[in-house]
Amino acid sequence: MPTLEDVRIRPYGVGDRERLRRMSDHLSKASLYTRYFAGTPRIPDHHVRAMDRLDHWDREAMVALLAGEIIGLAEYIRDVRWTWRAEIAVMVADPWQRRGIGGRLVADLAGLAGRRGVTEFVADVIPTNREALRAIGGAWPAAASWTAEGAARFRLPLPMP
């Protein structure tokens, strides 16, 4: 059985489109719902296309790869008004959830974002997504949330680089 040591983390690249599409095969309907806040049978095409337009500064993504396949994705999109803030989203293939992949992705993405002037992530989480709420509580114990459009919204300060 592969372990966390077998997983490679790197920025999303131009050749990752089909890997991202194949990741859908390892995501349950519940996982897709908690990521996209809507029922969808696969990673939506508009999201796959948007990943092709990463500029690797204001919009960045990191992937976790195992045997050449994407098993995790974390991305941020910088706020155009408050450029020190970025929205973050994370998705991990079901067999790899609760095994540290999300935490590694977020740590690497936060380090990169911090070097680019981002000092705070904002995350929207469906209140029933207990795993995400637990992960946020573990990484940001003092994080408070408020309700916005049916989601728990968090402001997550990044450590200074």
N, C-alpha and C positions, 0 to 999 in steps of 0.2 A: 504494500500500500504506500503510495507517495506521501511525503511529509512536506511541511512548510519549507524545508531546506531545498526541496526539488523545484520550488516555484521561483520564477524569474520576474522581477518587476522592472518595467521600462516605460518610456513615453509611448503613447499610441502613435502608430506610424501609418504611412500611406498604404502599406500592404495589409493592413489589419481589417479591412472592410468585411471580407468573407469570414474571417475568424469571429468577428463580432456577430455576424448573422448566425453562425453556428452555435454561439453561446446560448441562443434561444432554446436549443435542444436540452439545456441543462438548467433551465429556469422554470419553476412551477408557475401556475396562474397566480398564486398568492405573491410570489416574489415579483412577478411582472407588475401586479397591481400596486404593491407597496413602492415600487420605483417610479411608475408612470402615473399613479393615482387614477387609473382607469383600467378596465378590463381589456386586455390585448393578448392574443395568443402567441405573439412573438415580439422581439424588440422592434419597435415601429421603424418603418423605412425612413421617415423624416429624421429620426435620431441617427440612424446609420449615415445618412447623407450629411447631417450636421457635423458628424465626427470627421468627415473628409475636409471640412473647412476650418479645422483647428488652426489657430495662428501661433500656438505654443508660447503665448505671452498673456493675452487677455482671456483666452480660452485654451485650457490645457487638460489633458487626460493621461492617466497612468493605467497600464494594464498589468494584470498578473497572468503569467503564462505557465502552463504545464504541458510539456511535450508538444510545444508549438501551438497550443490552443488557449484562447482567452478563458480564464476562469473567474476573473474579477476586473472591474473597471471603476475608477474613481475619476471624477472630472470637476473642474471648476469653471465658472463663467464670471468674469469680473463685472461688477456693477459699473455702468457707464457714468452715473452721477457721483458715486462715492467710490473712487478707483482703489481705495484701500480695502474694499470689501468684495468678496466673491461668493457666489452661491455654489455649494458643493452637493454632489450626488454620488452615491456609491451603489454598486450592484455586484453581488457575488453569486456564482453558480451554486445551486442548492447543495450539492455534495460537499462543498467547501465552506459553507456557512458555519460560523462559530468555531473556526479553526485558525483565526488570526490573519486571514487574507485582507479583510476590510481594514483592520488596524494598520497593517503594513502599507497598504495603498494610501490611506489617509495621511500617515506620517510622511511618506515620500512626497505626496502632493503638497502637504502643508510646508515642507521644507522648501520646495521649489517655489511655491506661491510667496512665501516670506522673502525669499531672495529677490522677488519681482515687485516688492512693495505692498503685497497684500498683508494686512494685519488682522483680518477677521473673516471667518467663514460664516455664512448664513445657511442653515439647513432647514428644510421643511420635511416633517415626518408625519405620516398618518398615525394617529394616536394608538391604533391597534398593533403597530409594528414594534412589539416589545424588544426585539433584538436590537433594532437601531437605537431605541431609547436607552437601552442598557449600555450599548457601545458609547453613546454620547456621554452618558453619566460616568462611565469609566475613564474616558479621555479628558472630559471637562467636568469634574465633579461639581463645580460651582455654577454650571450653565443653567440658566433659567429659560423657560419658554413661555410663549403666549400663543393664543389661538388666532390663526389667520386663515380664512377661507377653508375651514374644516381641518386644518393641519396644525400640528405643534411646530412653531417656528422658533429656532434657536439662533442666538448670536454666539459664536464660538471664537474667542480670541486665540490668535496664533502666537506661539513663542517667538520672540525676536530672533532673527538670524544671527 
